[in-house]
Amino acid sequence: MTRTLTIFIALTLASALYAQDWQSVADGVDYQEFAENGIDVHVARVDLTNSRIAVIGTRESEKGLKVSDYAKRNKALVAINGDYFDDKFNPIGLTIGPCGQWDNTKDTAREGIVAVGNGRADIRRQAEIMNPPEDWIETAVSGWPLLVKECRPLDATVLPGSNAFTRAPHPRTAVGITKDRKTLFLVVADGRRTGVPGMTLPELATFMSVRLNACWAINLDGGGSAAMWVGDHIVNRPSDGVERKVADHLAVIYKSDFCGCENVPMTSAAANSQR
């Protein structure tokens, strides 16, 4: 029996068992860790219709922050890393934060996007280029490749990329949405440690579909960049042993804590960690 089939069966059998295990982080935000059968996956579930919370992206002035430092600056309830990036922490694809679209970023055929605004979310694949972005979008990060399309997980025969990237296990970060586009899932799968190698992209697609009932999902930057903040700390175990600085982020905050386009002052703890 293949590893992928084993994990698929385990995920299917465990769905009912874990249905009631969500922990409330705040109104409209729940968290659950799925640690079983060689996987360790951290999931935040966000009700986009909840009027007290908002999903925000990164200001361009905040690029290159660790997830924890970004979360502290913005009083995040939950935060994850976002897009792939270059050696100057420039994201590869479109990025939109509280100050609007980042300079020199746009949606292209190279990546898909996660877009959030007006109480809903959308995930677009590479072929659906959005340039310029639609008016309703308040937050966006890019990623690659699409994992779930029209409520069906994409399998190894369809998913692009090399065997080393797509069909080998790695730490992963992903985002998914439900069919009505009202519930957002932020997902980080740990890996590169004894007993927890990570997930292949087909395995991650199956997890998003079977366990979370996501109808659309996309992979973001993973590996050593994969990190999730919940409440007041990083909940996963970054594979480098320490967090990496990353280009951009997604976060869930209370609307009452939102500072708009203003630069958010860095706390002393966060400032020290950047030195």
C-alpha positions in Angstrom: 0.0 0.0 0.0 1.4 3.4 -0.9 2.1 6.2 1.6 -0.5 8.4 -0.2 -3.2 5.7 -0.1 -2.4 5.0 3.6 -2.8 8.7 4.5 -6.0 9.0 2.5 -7.6 6.1 4.3 -6.4 7.4 7.7 -7.8 10.9 6.9 -11.1 9.6 5.9 -11.5 7.3 9.0 -10.4 10.1 11.3 -12.7 12.8 10.0 -15.6 12.1 12.4 -13.2 11.7 15.3 -11.7 15.2 14.9 -14.9 17.0 14.0 -15.5 18.3 17.6 -11.8 19.0 18.4 -11.6 22.6 17.3 -10.4 25.1 19.9 -11.8 28.6 19.9 -9.2 31.3 19.5 -11.6 34.2 19.2 -15.1 34.8 17.8 -15.0 33.4 14.3 -11.5 31.8 14.7 -10.8 28.2 15.6 -7.6 26.1 15.7 -6.9 22.4 15.6 -3.8 20.3 15.4 -4.0 17.1 13.4 -1.1 14.9 14.7 -1.5 11.3 13.5 -0.1 8.7 11.2 3.1 10.5 10.4 1.6 13.9 9.9 1.5 17.0 12.1 -0.8 19.6 10.6 -1.9 22.9 12.2 -5.1 24.5 10.9 -6.9 27.8 11.7 -10.5 28.0 10.6 -11.8 31.6 9.9 -15.4 32.7 9.6 -15.1 35.5 7.0 -18.7 36.7 7.8 -17.8 37.5 11.5 -18.0 41.3 11.9 -15.4 41.5 14.7 -12.4 40.1 12.7 -10.5 40.8 9.6 -8.0 39.1 7.4 -5.0 41.3 6.5 -1.9 41.1 4.5 1.5 42.6 4.9 2.4 46.3 4.4 5.4 46.6 2.1 7.3 48.3 4.9 6.9 45.0 6.9 8.4 42.6 4.3 11.2 40.4 5.6 9.6 39.9 9.1 9.4 36.5 10.8 5.8 35.4 11.2 6.0 35.9 15.0 7.3 39.4 14.6 4.7 40.3 12.1 2.0 38.8 14.4 3.2 40.7 17.4 3.2 44.0 15.5 -0.3 43.5 14.3 -1.8 41.9 17.4 -2.6 38.9 15.2 -4.9 36.1 16.5 -3.5 33.9 13.8 -0.7 34.4 11.2 1.1 32.4 8.6 3.8 32.9 6.0 2.9 33.8 2.4 4.4 33.7 -1.0 7.8 32.5 -2.3 10.4 35.3 -2.5 13.8 36.3 -3.8 16.9 37.2 -1.8 15.7 40.7 -1.1 12.4 39.4 0.3 10.4 40.5 -2.7 7.4 38.2 -3.3 7.2 36.4 -6.6 3.5 37.3 -7.3 0.8 39.8 -6.5 0.8 41.1 -2.9 -1.9 43.4 -1.5 -1.8 44.7 2.1 -3.4 47.6 4.1 -1.5 50.2 2.0 -2.7 48.6 -1.3 -0.9 46.7 -3.9 2.9 46.4 -3.4 5.1 48.1 -6.0 6.4 45.9 -8.7 4.0 43.0 -7.9 1.2 41.8 -10.1 -0.8 38.7 -10.8 0.9 36.7 -13.6 0.7 33.2 -15.2 3.5 32.2 -12.9 1.4 31.9 -9.7 -2.2 31.8 -8.5 -3.6 34.1 -5.7 -5.5 34.0 -2.5 -7.7 37.1 -2.4 -9.8 38.3 0.6 -12.2 41.2 1.0 -15.8 42.2 1.7 -16.5 39.1 3.9 -15.4 36.5 1.4 -12.3 34.9 -0.2 -11.4 33.6 -3.6 -8.5 31.4 -4.9 -7.5 31.8 -8.5 -5.3 29.5 -10.4 -2.5 30.6 -12.7 -4.6 30.8 -15.9 -7.0 33.2 -14.2 -4.8 36.3 -14.3 -6.2 39.3 -12.3 -4.3 42.3 -13.5 -5.3 44.8 -12.3 -6.9 43.3 -9.1 -10.6 43.5 -8.8 -12.0 46.3 -6.6 -13.4 44.1 -3.8 -9.9 42.7 -2.9 -8.4 44.1 0.3 -5.8 41.5 0.9 -3.9 39.1 -1.4 -0.9 36.8 -1.5 0.3 34.5 -4.2 1.2 30.9 -4.3 1.7 27.8 -6.4 0.3 25.3 -7.3 -3.4 25.0 -7.0 -4.3 21.9 -4.8 -8.0 21.7 -4.8 -10.3 22.8 -7.7 -14.1 22.8 -7.7 -14.1 20.6 -4.5 -11.8 17.9 -6.0 -8.2 17.4 -4.8 -5.7 17.4 -7.6 -3.6 14.2 -7.7 0.0 13.4 -8.6 -0.8 13.0 -12.3 -2.2 16.6 -12.5 -0.1 18.6 -10.0 2.8 20.4 -11.7 6.4 20.5 -10.4 9.3 18.1 -10.1 9.2 14.8 -8.1 11.6 16.4 -5.6 9.1 19.3 -4.9 5.6 17.9 -5.7 5.8 14.2 -4.9 8.3 14.3 -2.0 7.3 15.1 1.6 8.2 18.6 2.9 6.9 21.1 5.4 4.0 23.0 3.7 1.9 26.1 4.0 -1.5 26.3 2.3 -4.8 28.2 2.2 -8.2 26.8 1.4 -11.8 28.0 1.2 -15.2 26.4 1.4 -17.7 26.2 -1.5 -19.6 29.3 -0.4 -16.2 31.2 0.0 -17.2 32.2 3.5 -14.8 30.1 5.5 -11.0 30.3 5.2 -8.5 27.7 6.3 -4.9 28.6 7.0 -2.8 25.4 7.1 0.8 24.6 8.1 2.1 21.0 7.9 5.3 20.3 9.8 8.0 18.1 8.4 11.7 17.1 8.1 11.8 15.5 11.6 11.8 12.0 12.8 8.4 10.4 12.2 7.0 13.5 10.5 8.6 13.8 7.1 6.1 16.4 5.9 3.5 16.1 3.1 3.6 15.6 -0.6 1.4 18.0 -2.5 -1.1 15.2 -3.4 -1.3 14.4 0.3 -1.9 18.0 1.2 -4.6 18.3 -1.5 -6.3 15.3 -0.1 -6.1 16.6 3.5 -7.6 20.0 2.4 -10.4 18.3 0.6 -11.3 15.3 2.9 -10.6 16.7 6.3 -11.4 20.4 5.8 -14.0 20.1 3.0 -12.2 22.9 1.1 -13.4 23.4 -2.4 -10.5 25.5 -3.5 -6.9 25.4 -2.1 -3.5 26.6 -3.0 0.0 25.9 -1.8 2.2 28.7 -0.5 5.9 28.9 0.4 6.9 25.9 2.6 10.0 24.3 3.8 11.8 26.3 6.4 9.5 29.2 5.8 6.4 27.3 7.0 5.2 28.9 10.3 1.9 29.5 12.1 1.2 31.8 15.0 -1.9 31.2 17.1 -2.8 33.3 20.1 0.5 34.3 21.5 3.1 31.9 20.0 4.3 29.8 17.1 2.4 26.5 17.3 4.3 24.4 14.8 8.0 23.4 14.8 9.8 25.2 11.9 12.1 22.7 10.2 15.2 24.9 10.5 14.8 24.8 14.3 14.2 28.6 14.2 11.9 30.8 12.2 12.9 32.3 8.9 12.3 35.8 7.8 9.7 35.8 5.0 8.4 38.2 2.4 4.7 38.5 3.2 2.1 37.1 5.5 -1.6 36.5 6.1 -3.1 37.3 9.5 -6.4 37.4 11.3 -6.9 40.3 13.7 -9.7 42.0 15.6 -11.0 44.9 13.5 -10.6 47.1 16.6 -6.8 46.5 16.4 -6.5 47.4 12.8 -4.2 50.3 12.1 -4.8 50.8 8.4 -1.9 51.8 6.3 0.0 53.3 9.3 3.3 51.8 10.2 2.8 49.7 13.3 5.4 50.3 16.0 7.5 47.2 16.6 7.5 45.9 20.2 10.8 45.8 22.0 10.8 41.9 21.9 10.2 41.9 18.2 12.9 44.6 17.6 15.4 42.5 19.6 14.6 39.4 17.5 15.4 41.3 14.3 18.9 42.2 15.4 
